[in-house]
């Protein structure tokens, strides 16, 4: 026996997603993105648009030692 899951498209054209509670770590990370919502956090498209790409992005979230910075820079080689 198979179970059918109905998913409806909302007004904005986005698919409704399950409302999965965020962990405390996820809540802390989401707070670093002003204006971001729980639905954004669950959306893979939002995650791709807001991924960490540069050293400047990394330093928004944490302070790196000189050795760690060299490692990040070298990781692109």
C-alpha positions in Angstrom: 0.0 0.0 0.0 1.4 3.4 -0.9 0.7 6.7 0.8 0.0 9.8 -1.3 1.3 13.1 -0.2 -0.5 16.1 -1.6 1.5 19.3 -2.2 -0.2 22.5 -3.2 1.3 25.4 -5.0 0.9 28.7 -3.1 0.1 32.1 -4.5 3.8 33.0 -5.1 4.4 29.9 -7.2 6.5 28.3 -4.4 5.7 24.8 -3.3 4.5 24.4 0.3 7.1 22.6 2.4 6.9 20.7 5.6 7.4 23.0 8.6 10.4 21.3 10.2 11.4 22.9 13.5 14.8 24.6 13.3 17.6 23.4 15.7 19.2 26.0 18.0 22.2 26.1 15.6 20.0 26.7 12.6 18.2 29.5 14.4 21.5 31.2 15.2 22.6 30.9 11.6 19.3 32.2 10.2 19.6 35.2 12.5 22.8 36.2 10.6 20.7 36.8 7.5 18.4 39.8 8.2 15.0 39.4 6.6 15.4 35.6 6.0 12.5 33.4 7.1 12.1 29.8 8.2 10.7 29.1 4.7 13.9 30.6 3.2 16.1 28.4 5.3 14.2 25.3 4.0 14.4 26.4 0.3 17.4 25.0 -1.6 17.3 27.9 -4.0 17.7 30.5 -1.2 20.5 28.4 0.2 22.3 28.5 -3.1 21.8 32.2 -3.5 23.1 32.8 0.0 26.0 30.4 0.2 29.4 31.4 1.5 31.7 32.0 -1.5 34.4 34.4 -0.4 36.8 35.2 2.4 34.7 38.3 3.1 31.6 36.1 3.4 33.4 33.8 5.9 34.6 36.7 8.1 30.9 37.8 8.5 30.3 34.7 10.5 33.6 33.9 12.2 37.1 35.2 12.9 39.9 33.2 11.4 43.4 32.9 12.4 46.2 33.7 9.9 46.8 30.0 9.4 43.1 29.3 8.8 42.9 32.2 6.3 45.9 30.7 4.4 44.1 27.3 4.4 40.9 28.9 3.0 42.9 30.8 0.3 44.8 27.6 -0.6 41.6 25.5 -0.8 40.7 27.1 -4.1 43.8 25.8 -5.8 
